């Protein structure tokens, strides 16, 4: 299988893919330098995409806005008329970028993505009452830090619950305020960072606090661990929980359907998966290169969003066609390696550890080829069994020559970005060497 055979090419999505590629190459100044890579309109569209370079965050940082706005549209006029605004993406200073934001496109992308899970489109209708539990550093173009009242954190149909950049610093008072606000606001949709909601749900369950359930919980912003699901289920045992995958740059890319698979939001996004080399998990696992479709203001082609996806092994029983993933496997930068040097995704780590009774949070750190440190938080009384069980499972995952130390923590704190890192290496490696290159293919 090659990357060029992966994207499904139904008639409509092929037409949108052609339009996005041709208008970017013809009209957006940044892609002038890419034109000579395009084999041209007589070639299959998937081959044309596969022949193009990859767009990086750095490219966006350097060339946004003007490089990506098509000729015929004027940035200054767009800002002055309110058609567009500039939005800074979340993340650490290294990977923050400013992008052109066109609200009608974002809304259309969100509505289309909601149709990929039964019943969700009846909740996400543009007027849904929605509570957001995530880093207060930035959610889209809105920032909330500090001691604002509930009224000041309510913007029409939206309530922003959190006021602290690291949820491990929440006090009981903070959490009980948020639980109380959830009851008073009674959202139809709770959009949450899974790590944040897990901490809040655990506190509520331990204290015997109940909360009126929303109609849907949408997990987004970072990798949802099995541990998060388990803790969230203690507070919301019956509420449908789905994972929604996207970014400020790309809009809504994948929605998890009611059968647990991820379907592409194909009218607004194209995704090419560049497979990992076979020894690292390819061709089923690859990095997502996203192209946004139908955005009149911005052309992004083959943008490396930094995450890995695993292709569905079989058609989804829900019956939806098109590009389908079995899982989002976590960030490329969160790969670790077996003692033989084979890549291990965060998804693979989480599948190993996710059902260990009493495990509440973890981070695996690889120091060099054979030395690993496992930090964990456990339920009181479960520390010894969690430590032993985790060690055995991680040895099976990384190799029998792995030297593993375990370390119990009272909490594992968030990174500066407000996100948690569940796996990391403490040495440098070149991600480009892990992926199958276009020239490797027959
Ligand atoms: Zn499905």
Boltz pocket constraint, residues with backbone or C-beta under 6 A from the ligand:
constraints:
  - pocket:
      binder: B
      contacts: [[A, 116], [A, 257], [A, 258], [A, 259], [A, 260], [A, 261], [A, 262], [A, 263], [A, 316], [A, 317], [A, 318], [A, 319], [A, 320]]
      max_distance: 6.0
